[in-house]
């Protein structure tokens, strides 16, 4: 059964001390730790280039709230495939994290960009595999891996033991409005290792308002939960709402509550 978690990118502009109680009180069990600074002069949730004790202390701090760290995202703004990406892997290894979550890069419908993305992922996954860390790629509209076709093509040239797909139905649906994102899972089931949970209307980009809350759009989350229960390699289902920085904590807590009230019964039954 996939564990329900929450992406901390939603809380950019706030501190971990502020957001961790909200996440655990709402009922989520794990987090994706967002590492890329977005707001000027705002401290990121995790910093690069610190002593190993900093990372073990950070993991301990999060665990004291009763939360696990399921993945690291943002990669500190470092491009996958670059020599500097080794530092991202090193941080995850020091914290004992099982996965690094990456959005697809490169231009869409561009063979050179697709080849670059594929080579970058394969190069970085070699070191990640040595540390027993999986790289999860999220197909993203406008990038080199964005559709069912490009995602399928991508999976044919990577090691499924150490490279997986972070499946976001809202992105695939925006790229291909005629596509049934649930049916597409059958073609990707051997590679999907995580769900990003964000609602949308058919053929529309996910919004930054209430419409992205699961249950407010058109995505069949019941089918996603049923699929997750039948596929052993899907370990996490991560709430992946987005917001403008510094949105009030009261508003964000309402989003957390509304989302889990809809999602928890669905995933518990599956």
C-alpha positions in Angstrom: 0.0 0.0 0.0 1.3 3.4 -0.9 2.0 5.7 2.0 0.4 9.1 1.9 2.9 12.0 2.1 3.2 15.7 1.4 5.6 17.7 -0.7 7.2 20.5 1.3 7.5 22.7 -1.8 4.0 23.9 -1.0 5.3 25.7 2.1 8.1 27.8 0.6 8.5 30.9 2.6 7.9 29.2 5.9 10.3 27.2 8.2 10.4 23.5 8.9 9.5 24.3 12.5 6.3 25.9 11.3 5.2 23.3 8.7 6.2 19.9 10.2 3.5 20.1 13.0 0.8 20.9 10.4 1.8 18.0 8.1 1.8 15.4 10.9 -1.4 16.8 12.6 -3.2 16.5 9.3 -2.3 12.8 9.1 0.5 12.5 6.5 3.2 10.0 7.3 6.1 11.0 5.0 7.5 14.1 3.2 9.3 15.0 0.1 12.0 17.5 1.3 12.3 20.4 -1.1 15.9 21.6 -1.4 15.8 24.4 -3.9 15.7 28.0 -2.5 13.0 29.9 -4.3 12.3 33.0 -2.2 15.2 35.5 -2.0 16.7 35.8 1.4 14.7 32.9 2.7 16.5 29.9 4.2 15.8 26.6 2.4 14.6 23.6 4.3 17.9 21.9 3.8 21.3 23.4 2.9 24.1 22.0 0.8 27.8 21.8 1.9 27.2 21.2 5.6 28.9 18.6 7.9 27.4 15.1 8.1 26.2 15.9 11.6 23.9 18.6 10.1 22.1 16.1 7.9 21.8 13.4 10.6 20.4 16.0 13.0 18.0 17.3 10.4 16.6 13.8 9.8 16.4 13.2 13.5 14.4 16.4 13.9 11.9 15.4 11.3 11.6 11.9 12.7 10.8 13.4 16.2 7.6 14.7 14.6 6.7 11.2 13.5 7.5 11.8 9.9 9.8 10.0 7.4 11.6 11.6 4.5 10.6 9.7 1.4 12.6 11.7 -1.1 14.6 14.8 -1.7 13.4 17.2 -4.5 14.8 20.4 -6.1 18.4 18.9 -6.0 19.6 22.3 -4.6 19.2 23.7 -8.0 21.9 21.5 -9.4 21.4 20.0 -12.9 21.2 16.2 -13.1 24.1 14.7 -15.0 26.5 17.4 -13.9 29.6 16.5 -11.8 28.0 18.7 -9.0 25.0 16.3 -8.8 27.2 13.9 -7.0 26.9 16.2 -4.0 23.1 15.8 -4.1 23.6 12.0 -4.0 26.0 12.3 -1.1 23.6 14.4 1.0 20.8 11.8 0.4 23.2 9.0 1.3 24.2 10.7 4.6 20.5 11.1 5.5 19.7 7.6 4.4 17.0 8.7 1.9 15.7 6.2 -0.6 15.0 8.5 -3.5 15.7 11.7 -5.3 12.8 13.3 -7.1 13.6 15.1 -10.4 11.3 16.9 -12.9 12.1 16.3 -16.5 14.4 18.8 -18.2 15.1 19.8 -21.7 12.8 21.0 -24.5 9.9 18.9 -25.7 9.8 17.3 -29.1 13.6 17.8 -29.5 15.7 14.7 -30.1 18.9 16.3 -28.9 17.3 17.4 -25.6 15.7 14.0 -25.1 19.1 12.3 -25.6 20.7 14.8 -23.2 18.1 14.1 -20.5 18.4 10.3 -20.9 22.2 10.4 -20.7 22.1 12.7 -17.7 19.8 10.4 -15.8 21.8 7.3 -16.7 25.1 9.0 -15.7 23.8 10.2 -12.3 21.9 6.9 -11.6 25.2 5.0 -11.6 26.4 6.7 -8.5 23.0 6.8 -6.9 22.7 3.0 -7.4 25.9 2.5 -5.4 24.3 4.4 -2.6 21.0 2.5 -3.1 19.1 5.6 -4.0 16.5 5.6 -6.7 16.1 8.6 -9.1 12.4 9.3 -9.7 11.6 11.3 -12.9 8.4 13.3 -13.2 7.2 13.8 -16.8 6.5 17.5 -17.1 4.6 19.4 -19.8 7.0 21.3 -22.1 10.0 19.2 -21.2 11.7 16.4 -23.0 9.8 13.7 -21.1 6.2 14.9 -20.9 3.8 12.5 -22.6 3.0 8.8 -22.5 5.0 8.3 -25.7 8.1 10.1 -24.5 7.8 8.5 -21.0 7.6 5.0 -22.5 10.6 5.7 -24.7 12.5 7.0 -21.8 11.8 3.9 -19.7 13.1 1.6 -22.4 16.7 2.9 -21.9 17.1 3.2 -18.1 17.7 0.7 -15.3 14.3 0.2 -13.7 16.0 -0.9 -10.4 17.4 2.6 -9.9 15.4 4.9 -12.2 11.6 5.2 -11.8 8.7 7.3 -12.8 7.0 9.8 -10.4 3.5 9.6 -12.0 1.6 12.9 -12.1 -1.7 12.3 -13.9 -2.3 16.1 -14.1 0.8 16.7 -16.2 0.1 13.8 -18.6 -3.5 14.9 -19.0 -2.5 18.5 -19.8 -0.1 17.2 -22.4 -2.6 14.9 -23.9 -6.2 15.8 -23.1 -7.6 12.8 -25.0 -5.5 10.4 -22.9 -6.9 8.3 -20.1 -4.1 8.8 -17.5 -5.3 5.8 -15.5 -5.1 3.4 -18.5 -1.7 4.7 -19.4 -0.4 3.3 -16.1 -0.6 -0.2 -17.6 2.2 0.7 -20.0 4.3 2.3 -17.2 3.5 0.0 -14.3 7.0 -1.6 -14.1 8.6 1.9 -13.7 6.1 3.9 -11.6 7.4 4.1 -8.1 5.5 7.1 -6.7 2.4 9.1 -7.4 2.2 12.9 -7.3 -1.3 13.8 -6.3 -2.7 17.0 -7.8 -6.1 17.5 -9.4 -7.0 19.3 -12.5 -9.6 19.7 -15.2 -9.3 17.6 -18.3 -6.9 19.3 -20.7 -6.1 22.2 -18.4 -2.9 23.0 -16.5 -3.2 22.5 -12.8 -4.0 25.7 -11.0 -2.6 27.3 -7.8 -6.1 27.5 -6.2 -8.5 25.1 -4.6 -9.1 23.3 -7.9 -5.8 21.4 -7.6 -7.1 19.8 -4.3 -7.8 16.1 -4.9 -11.5 15.7 -5.4 -12.0 19.1 -6.9 -11.1 18.3 -10.5 -11.5 15.4 -12.9 -8.8 12.9 -12.0 -10.0 9.5 -10.8 -7.9 9.1 -7.6 -9.9 6.0 -6.7 -8.4 4.2 -9.7 -4.9 5.5 -8.8 -5.3 4.1 -5.3 -6.5 0.7 -6.6 -3.6 0.6 -9.0 -1.1 1.3 -6.3 -2.5 -1.5 -4.2 -1.8 -4.0 -7.0 1.7 -2.8 -7.9 4.4 -3.5 -5.2 6.9 -1.0 -6.5 4.7 2.0 -5.7 5.7 3.0 -2.2 4.6 6.6 -1.9 1.6 8.8 -2.9 2.8 12.3 -2.4 0.4 15.3 -2.2 1.9 17.7 -4.6 0.0 21.0 -4.3 1.6 24.2 -5.4 1.2 27.8 -4.1 2.7 31.2 -4.3 5.4 31.7 -1.6 4.3 32.9 1.9 0.7 31.8 1.6 -0.8 31.8 5.0 -0.3 28.7 7.1 -4.1 28.7 7.9 -4.9 28.4 4.2 -2.3 25.7 3.6 -3.6 23.7 6.6 -7.1 23.8 5.1 -5.6 22.4 1.9 -3.9 19.6 3.8 -7.0 18.7 5.7 -9.3 18.8 2.7 -6.9 16.7 0.7 -6.4 13.9 3.2 -10.1 13.8 4.1 -10.7 12.8 0.5 -7.6 10.7 -0.1 -7.3 8.7 3.1 -10.5 6.6 2.8 -9.6 5.9 -0.9 -6.1 4.6 -0.2 -7.2 2.8 3.0 -9.8 0.8 1.1 -7.4 -0.2 -1.7 
